[in-house]
Amino acid sequence: MLYTIVKQNSYQDSVNLMLLTNKISTMDGINKVQIMMGTPANKDILKAADLYTEELEGAASNDMCIVVDTDSEEKIQEVLDETDNYLNNQAIASGKEAFETVRSWDKATKELPGANLAIISTPGQYAAEEAEKALDRDMHVLIFSDNVTVEDERRIKEKAHDKGLLVMGPDCGTAVVSGVPLAFANVMKTGKIGVIGASGTGIQEVTTEIDRLGAGISHAIGTGGRDLNDKIGAITMLDGIKALAQHSQTEVITLISKPPAKEVRDEVVQLLQSLSKPVVAIFLGEEPHNHEGNVYYANTLEETAAIAVDLVKGNPIKPNYNRLQAEVPAVTLKPEQKTIKGLYSGGTLGYEAATLISSGLNYDNSGAHEEGYLLNANGFQVIDLGDDIYTQGKPHPMIDPDTRIQYFQKAAQDESTAIILFDLVLGYGSHEDMAGALIPGIEKIQKDAQAKGKEIYFVASVCGTDQDPQGIDEQKAKLEKAGVILRDSNNQAVLTALAMLDIQIEEVQKELVPATETATVEITVSEAIQKLLTEKPNVVNVGLKKFTEAITANGGRVVQYDWRPVAGGNPRMRQILSVLR
Amino acid sequence: MYGQYKTIDEANRAVIDKVVSSAPFLVDVVPAKSVIQELNGKVLLHAGPPIKWENMTSPMQGSCIGATLFEGWASNADEAAKMLENGEIEFIPCHHVNAVGPMGGITSGSMPVLVAENRDGGNQAYCTMNEGIGAVLRFGAYSDEVLKRLAWFRDVLGPTLSKAIKVKGDGLNVNVMMAKAITMGDEFHQRNIAGSLIFLKEITPYILKTDVADSDKQDVIQFLADTDQYFLNIAMASTKAVMDTAREIQHGTVVTAMCRNGYEFGIRIAGMGDQWFTAPVNTPQGLFFTGYDQDLACPDMGDSAITETFGVGGFAMIAAPGVTRFVGAGGMDDAVNTSNDMMEICIDHNPNFSIPTWDFKGSALGIDARKVVETGIEPIINTGIAHKEAGVGQIGAGTVRAPLACFEKAIDAYAVKLGLIDPQ
């Protein structure tokens, strides 16, 4: 049956009324509806649609006419309510963002004319091409993407070097430039320690530890994990060290890397020995026995940070910073509970744990490993759950707790497991409450174990600062409440876990010895790199939008480039576009 | 490789410079066959790239029947349809004879056309006059009412406007009218009410000075006052004249025409001269009048996308907040996003048409086919939506996208022509 409501002197634009009609017609129990102003032409339209009623006769051009065909009269009130609701809420909520969003490089540089840094987080196969476009526009580049070929990496880095630009990455997970955290990065005090590293969580662990010890960092430059590979030749590392060497606010330089190829290492060390600033270096997995000349060698990430802080504060350097500084909790274990399972989200943190545990076990861990395993010896295991094989089609364990909980459970089912060792990495990009997300899994494992009359211990460290968006104190409190044994650094956590099983690591006492004499390297730094280290960066963020948050929150300017593959990935079109330049 | 230009960018700049320096004037209204020689035979012009009768949409076929009747080539619709089917009447795209046509774009020799002259280039372009809404030829209607109106156009409206323009003497400066109208909320495709009003204001004093009968003056002024979209066709003829001057530069990748015939969408780029690059047309999406819906919408038609080619229409969505909701249920943010998106595929802003709601930035200028392919952003076109059956007329309004494939084919052909890549 037809119902007619005429709202007098209630003019609405016809477009509005078309939209409103569309909306009402989707309501349950409405056969047909039309809402129009009562103009003669509209009345004709209503007639044609078999929606004309006598009540419309008296409607004038400024009256809104609602004609509803429905089987139930009570629907009419619903329609009227919905109409009022719609008309009262026409203003479109506008979510104004602090940055412009663009779809091309040209537009990006137009929106942010001073752009001098691009963050590239596109799929790997496109990252090299986009990085080159950034270099062509005289921008430094941070390539977050992985799966860039070594050949591409070398070509890009050579091009950058020739142009006086810096390429961080590929697979550069973190960096801090002039106080602006980039990609997955922690928020920390600004200070005088310049960090350069070939590892994401290595940089995060060292810089957050520096922050915890009361010092600050000037910059943290990521080089990407392959930079010290002989095929790349440390192009970024060398340029980055020179930049920090010339940066007046940087007083101590800290270098983090896996052991490089011999000839690359020689070149890097030669440069380090040429500097007028002291350097702390860690080549992860190596066991240095002395400091040499200008370079202090550390065994752990914790020690790296501690030496850097003592250097910057002018304190004497102690022969050792690695020893366990916390009490060892008393444990009750079944005789078969003898092993540690290290389940890490940070690759370098896991690598450090594997190195330390191997050392404690006197196990030679230098052999090849199954993918993802950093250690697998006598039931002792350390797994990098951020490895590609665990992140195929799944989010990284810094973002998503599921894989980790699953591996916690698997570890708990192993009769030999006494301790589950893990990391929790805070900062921009990471899960907003990973402690809260992991605790139900941890508590369930503890309860199940207790039901079987045994205890499984969780030992962890939290990599973060009190300025991180997650709040380190809150995260720690949650874990402690759940019975997790917490330590301030990964080294302390691993040593605690080992000590709980009565395993100790021999302490190395290092002395300062003179370095072998080498030629002094001349240090020149391009204007563009100097500028990067003296001003807040203007960033074009190509890809993952969430990276914009850390930049705007810390005084950087950013334009978001909603990247899509050029020409939809069509190879012929891509070729044509490249020849039609 | 690019003639006198060192790079494609330089050639493109030269093309858009021509657009900026253009000076289109409305100089006359004349019978189509007096300026388009081809129309002296049994010839009809149509919108879009070349098309055969059997591929025409029902509304376009309806328009052909209407025009055949109007020219007196047939005495009834059946007879007209037979002549058309048998190929007794030749079809030529409007674009091939310096013309553009709205929707079906069907133009015959006796129809009066607006004459726009680009005084920067000295060339002219033509377009039929807007018939208003309801039963109109451009949507395929050919009832007596439609034919009667066309006869009145031929006998009264056309000659009266011609006389009025001649009273004025040097033509009407279209850029000035458009620059005013764009600040009054027109984007010159979906919304032309301000432009139509300005035209009425400019022309009325001269109409009054002509020697035509008072009742005709009254009728002409009333028609112009009633026809909100009248200015659209003036804008179409003018932007066609401008783009034709610009495309005398036969280098580079600037799009110089976009048009649709209900079957195919066609574009031209400067570097490929007269060649069309076509792909199947899309069907517009939008809002529909009562009783009609998306299923009844006719595939995209008309040469009116010359306005978008020029950088207004959908590209100037931000100038016309009143019609932005056709884009979707969005508000000003959607409008500005639409125009900003279109700037991703354009080279610059046109300083002649400053848009207050866009921080006084000029309208978009110079669609670069390379940028369309690179970004995958297809040009947006504001359009009326025709019923897919002839004669029903307009059933809604909305937007439609120019298919990416046209732009891919165009730059592919250009790269091949330059010898930069082997043909596929």
Boltz contact constraints between the chains, C-beta under 6 A:
constraints:
  - contact:
      token1: [A, 15]
      token2: [B, 325]
      max_distance: 6.0
  - contact:
      token1: [A, 18]
      token2: [B, 287]
      max_distance: 6.0
  - contact:
      token1: [A, 19]
      token2: [B, 329]
      max_distance: 6.0
  - contact:
      token1: [A, 34]
      token2: [B, 290]
      max_distance: 6.0
  - contact:
      token1: [A, 45]
      token2: [B, 290]
      max_distance: 6.0
  - contact:
      token1: [A, 49]
      token2: [B, 290]
      max_distance: 6.0
  - contact:
      token1: [A, 49]
      token2: [B, 291]
      max_distance: 6.0
  - contact:
      token1: [A, 92]
      token2: [B, 331]
      max_distance: 6.0
  - contact:
      token1: [A, 94]
      token2: [B, 333]
      max_distance: 6.0
  - contact:
      token1: [A, 103]
      token2: [B, 344]
      max_distance: 6.0
  - contact:
      token1: [A, 103]
      token2: [B, 375]
      max_distance: 6.0
  - contact:
      token1: [A, 104]
      token2: [B, 344]
      max_distance: 6.0
  - contact:
      token1: [A, 104]
      token2: [B, 375]
      max_distance: 6.0
  - contact:
      token1: [A, 107]
      token2: [B, 344]
      max_distance: 6.0
  - contact:
      token1: [A, 566]
      token2: [B, 374]
      max_distance: 6.0
  - contact:
      token1: [A, 567]
      token2: [B, 373]
      max_distance: 6.0
  - contact:
      token1: [A, 568]
      token2: [B, 376]
      max_distance: 6.0
  - contact:
      token1: [A, 573]
      token2: [B, 373]
      max_distance: 6.0
  - contact:
      token1: [A, 573]
      token2: [B, 408]
      max_distance: 6.0
  - contact:
      token1: [A, 576]
      token2: [B, 411]
      max_distance: 6.0
  - contact:
      token1: [A, 576]
      token2: [B, 412]
      max_distance: 6.0
  - contact:
      token1: [A, 576]
      token2: [B, 415]
      max_distance: 6.0
  - contact:
      token1: [A, 576]
      token2: [B, 421]
      max_distance: 6.0
  - contact:
      token1: [A, 577]
      token2: [B, 370]
      max_distance: 6.0
  - contact:
      token1: [A, 577]
      token2: [B, 374]
      max_distance: 6.0
  - contact:
      token1: [A, 579]
      token2: [B, 415]
      max_distance: 6.0
  - contact:
      token1: [A, 579]
      token2: [B, 420]
      max_distance: 6.0
  - contact:
      token1: [A, 579]
      token2: [B, 421]
      max_distance: 6.0
  - contact:
      token1: [A, 580]
      token2: [B, 8]
      max_distance: 6.0
  - contact:
      token1: [A, 580]
      token2: [B, 370]
      max_distance: 6.0
  - contact:
      token1: [A, 580]
      token2: [B, 415]
      max_distance: 6.0
